[in-house]
């Protein structure tokens, strides 16, 4: 048995990050009897919140049903907090925001360093894995990633960077920290070609150990024991449930050049629901659990659809199981969050993604599914096709990407 430390952000309120941790855990278990220590970069050790899988050693579906989309008794209440427009943040000098992150980390250092030192000491290898981690969030992620890498180096443990996103700009200090992490790493796997180009543009010498692989959420069916029937592959025609995965459009302000006002965005989702109803289908709205996404649905989307029959609003998920169960209960999915789209694709459902961040566009393109991207600015015809469930064949491409992931993690664990 090999014990590995997996450091990421599994406790993020956006449950897509938790899904990454679940699926990475599952892939590792498929490579033999390995134990995973989970460590949240910003919160510390969190083993108890992750499932423990028995090794099965093969690429196949389990013989179980989908997780329930309903909240369980005693689960935390979903968060509802609409992000502000960002004007106050824009008025704060970058230097002050970096200093704030620095002092927050200093305040956490005693707890996190103690837990990290013990966890690294128990591990044979350290993985920094999953999510958009190689970015300069005013030093928050650079400081956190550096902390893990320095402890691995201090104890002489191999470090692997696993399936991360990388994007600039980086401040001068963040560049020193993050490139130091990358240079110490034995291997680097990024999840899209843009991330690879960005890293190699900063240091071409990283090319010999950097590869592009797919997002681990492609292993959602294996991680949650979904049969093909439970994942919804058998229902392609007739009345279907169209899942609409909504994101607060103000999230775009942090990640891309596109802008979409909340009123216009809510109107678009209203139109999508009406197109689905007009085609004889039912509609299920859902989110990935982020507080601002939930609040956007409550304040902007729900009032526009009050009284319409055939529309339901799924409970806002507070666990990864609820998110996966909600997606599994839909027959087709139109969504903006990456980790609403990828689990749906992995379950074999007709899936359309609304463009915003380059990572979503790149991942759809890598799967040969560029035609499944919807431009919200010019989308009438695409929306009709999405509601009809028409989709290019993605199974072989997904299987190939999964095999590459499976083999890469196997090499790390040898």
N, C-alpha and C positions, 0 to 999 in steps of 0.2 A: 504494500500500500504506500502511495505517495501522498504527502500532505502538502497542499499549496495554499498560499494566501492570495485571495482575489480582492483587490482594492478598486472600488468604483463609487457609484452614488446610489446604491440600492434603496436608500431611505428617502429619495427625492419624492416630493408630492406629485410630480408627474410620473405616473406609474409605468411609463415606458422604460425608465431607468431601472425599476425593479424587475421588469420583464427581461431586460438584458441579463441581470444577475441570475434569474431563474434559469434562463436558457443556457447560459454559459455553464452553470452548475450541472445542468443535464448533460451537455456535451462531454464535460469532464468525466462524469460518471459512466458514460458510454465507452470510455477508453480504458476502463478497468476499475479496480477497487481503490479509488482515490478519495481523499477527504478534503473538503474545501473549507477554509476559514474565511468568512466574509468580513470585510472591513470597509466601512463607509468613510470616504476621504474626509468628510466634514463632520462626522459624528462618532466614528470609532467602531469597535467590534460589534457585529450584529448577527452572529451565527444563528441565534434562535429564531430569527424571522425568515430564514430560508429553509426550503424543503431539503430532505435528505433522500437521495435516490439510491436504489440498488443498481449495481452495474448490470447492463444487458449486452453491451458490446456490439450492437448492430444498429443499422439505420432502418427503423420500422416503427409502425404505430402500435401503441399499447391497446389493450382491449378494455377500455373504460369509457365512461361517458364524459361529457364536458363539465367543467366546473360551473357552479351556479352563479348567475349574474346578480342574484339578490343579496343584499347585505345580511350578514349573520348577526344574531343577537349579541349585543355587547361590543359590536364593531364601532370604531370612532365615527363621529358625525363628519360628513363631507365638508370641506372648507369652501366658503363662498366669499371671495374678496376680489373685486375688480381692480386690475392694475390701473394706476393713474396714467395720464398721457405721457409722463416722462419728462415734463418740463423742469421739475425741480431737480431731477437727476442730471439733466443736461446742463443746468446752471452750476452744478457742483464741479469744481476743477478735478481733473483726473488724478492729480497728485493727492488730493484729500481722500478720494475714494480708495486709492491704493493704500494710503496710511491706515484708513479704517479697516481694510481687510487684514493688514499686517497686525494691528493690535487685537483684532478678533482672534487671529490665529495664535498670537502670543497667549491670550487668555485660555485657549483650549490646549495649549501645548502639553501641560503636565499630564492631563488625562489621556490625550491621544498618544503622546510619546510612550507612556507607560504601557498602554494596551498594544501599541504597534511593536514595541521592542519584544514583548512576550510573543505576539503572533508571528513575527518574523522568525524568532528563535524556534518556534514549533514547526516551521515550514521548511520544506526542501527547495522550494522555488517561490518567487513572488511575481504575481501577475497584476499589472495595472490594466483594468479591462472594462471595455464597454462604455459607450456614451461619448459625448462631445467634450472630451477632457483636455485635449491639447489646445486650449484657447486661453487668451489673457482676459479673464473676468476680473480686471483690476486687481490682479495678483491672487485672487482666491484659489483658483485651480492650480496655477503655477506653484504656489506655496504648498498646497496639499499634496500634489504629485511629487514635488521635490522631497517632502518629508518621508514619503514611502521609499523613494529611490535611495535616499541617503542612508536609511536604516538597513535596507537590503545590502548596500555596498559596505557599510560598517561591519555587518555580520558575514560578509562574503557569500551572500546568496544570489543565485542567478535571477535576473529581472527580465521579464517579457512584457512588452506593451501590446495589448491584445484588443483589436477591433475598435479602435478609437477614431474619432473625428478630429481633424486638425485644421485650424483656420486662423488667419491673422486679422488685424495687425497685432503684433506682440510688442510690448514696450521693451526697451533695451534690457532691463533687469529680468523680465519674464523670459526673454529670448535666452539669456545666459542660463537661467534655471532649467527651462524646458529642454534646450539642446543638451545640457549636461545630463539630464535624465535619458534622453534618446541615445546619447553616445555611450552611456553605461549599459543600456539594454542589450541583451543577447539577440533579441529579435523584436521587430516592430510590425504589427499587422494593422493597417488602417482600413476603414470600411468603404472608402470611395477614392476614385482617382484624383479628385481635387485635393484631398488631404495629402496624398502621396506627392503630388507636384509641389504643393506648398512646402512640405518638409524638405524635399530634395533641393528646392530652391534656396533654402537656408543653409543646408549642408549636403552637398552632393555625395559625400563619403558615406552617408546613411543608406545609399542605394543597395549595397550588398546585403543588407539585413532587413529591408523593408518590402513588404508585399501588400497587395490589396485583396481583401477578402470581403465576404458579404456580412450583413448584420446577423448576429446570433439568434435574433427573434424568429428567423426562418425555422428554428427548431421548436416553435411553440407547440405543435401537435405532440411531439415526443415529450416535452416537458410537462404537459398537462394530461397525458393519457388520452388523447383524442383519436377515436377511430375516424376513418374517412366519412362514415355516415354521420357521426356526431359533429364533424367539422362542416357538414352541410354540402358535401360534394354531390349528393344524389339529387338535389333539387335545383334544376336549372331553368325550368319553364313553369308557367302557371302563376298563380298569385304568390308573391314573395314578400318577405320583409326586407325593406331597404334600410340599412343602417347608415345614418348620417353622423359622422364623427366630427364634432365642432371644436374649433380652437378660437380663443380670443384673438382677433386680428392684430391687436396691439403687440402680441408676441413677435410679429414680423419686424417691429421697429428694432429689435435687438439682433436680428439674424440676417436680414436681407435688405435690399434696396426698395422692394415693392412696398406700397402702402395701401391699406384697405380700411376705410372708415367703418366704424362699428355699425352705423345705420345701414350702409350699403351692404356690408357683409351679412347682417341679419336678413335683409331683403333677399339676398341670394339664397340663403338657406331656406327661407320661406318658399321661394320659387321652386327650389329643388324638391321640397316636400310636396308641393302641389302637383308638380310633374309626375311624381311617383304615384300619388293618389289618383291622378287622372288616368294613369296607365293600369289602374286596378290593383295596385299593391298597397301594403301597409308600410308605415314609416316608424323607425325607432331612432330617436336622437340619443347620442351618448357623448361622453368626453373621456379623456385619459386621466381625469381626477385632479388636474391642476386647478387651484382655487379660482384663478381668473377665468379659465374656460367655463367652469361651473357657473360663476356669476354672470358671465356674458350670456349664457343660455337663459338663465333666470330673468335677467333684466331686458334683454333685447330680442330673444328668439321666441320664448314662450308666449309673450303678450300678442305677438303677431299671428299665432296659430290657435288662439283660444277658441274652443268650440268646434274645431274641425274634427270629424270622426276619422278613425284610422291612423291617428298619430299618438305615439306614446313617447314619454321621456324616461329613459332608463335611469334607475337610481345612480347618482354620481358615485363612481367606484372609490373605495378607500383601500382596497387590496388588489394585488395583481390578478388573483383568481377571479374577482368580480369583473375586472376589465376583460379578461379572456373569455369568461362566460358570456358577457354581453355581446362580444364580437361573434362568438360561436353560434349565438341564437339568431344571427342575421343571415340572410341568403346572399345579399350583395352589400358591399360597403363603399361609400364615398366619404373620404376623410382627408383631413389636412395634416394631422400629426403623423409622423413617420411610424410610430409604434402603435398606431391604429391600423395603418395600411399593411405593414409587414406581417403581423399575425394573420390578418385576413387572407393575404396572398398565400401564406404557408398552409392555411386550411383549404386552399383550392377554391376560394370564393371569387366571383367577379369583383374586382377591386379597382377603384379609381382614386388617384391622389390629386389634391388641389396644390398647384405649384406655390411655393413660397421660398423655402430654403433650398440651396443647391444640393444638399445632401439627399433630399427626397428625389429630386430630379435625377441625380447620378445613380441612385440605387435602382430606380425604375428603368433607367437606360441600360444599366448593367444586366438586368434581367430580360432585356429585349422588349420592354413594355413601355416605351416612350409614348406610344399612342394612348396609354391609359392615364396620362396626365391631363388634368383639366386646367385651363387658364380661366380664372374667374372673370377676366375682362372680356373674353370672347368664348362663351361656353354653351350657348343654347343647343347646338347640335351634339356636342360632347355629353351634355347632361342627359339628353334623350337616350343616347347610346348606353350611358352608364346605368340608367334606370332599366333599360331592356336587358341588361346583364351580358351584353356582348363584350368579349374579351379575347385578346390573343392568347395562344397556348403558352403557358409559362412553366408547366410542370418540369420538362427536361432541364431548363435553365436553372430552376430552383434546386433540383436534385444535384446538378453539377456544383452549384455554389455550396450546398450543404456538404457534399463530399470533400470539397477543398477545405472547408472549416474543420471538419472531422479529422482530416489527415494532418492539418497544421497543428491542432491541439494535441494530437497523438504524438507528433514529433517533440513538442515541448515537454510532454510528460514522460518521455522515454528515460 
